[in-house]
Amino acid sequence: MTATPKNPLHGITLEAMLVELQARYGWEGLAQRIDIRCFKSEPSIKSSLTFLRRTPWAREKVEALFARSRGRG
């Protein structure tokens, strides 16, 4: 039998996190909460995903914001 993962983000894709955060805060709200250019200059889900997949520190910030927004962090 497999143990339940302790990671609250288990099974949630980066794209799903980003879509939910963008719907909740908008691009301007995301840029205020996480100071990265992909949320400030011509933001889109596609360009943001490309940046976040290549930039671990930025991805960690998005994951932390997502966890906090869901009351898990």
CORNORNOR-V551883 format. One line per field, one symbol per residue. ss: DSSP state (@ for helix, = for strand, . for the rest). A space follows every 10 residues. Layout:
ss: ???
This chain:
ss: .......... ...@@@@@@@ @@@@@@@@@@ @@@...@@@. ....@@@@@@ @@@@.@@@@@ @@@@@@@@@. ...
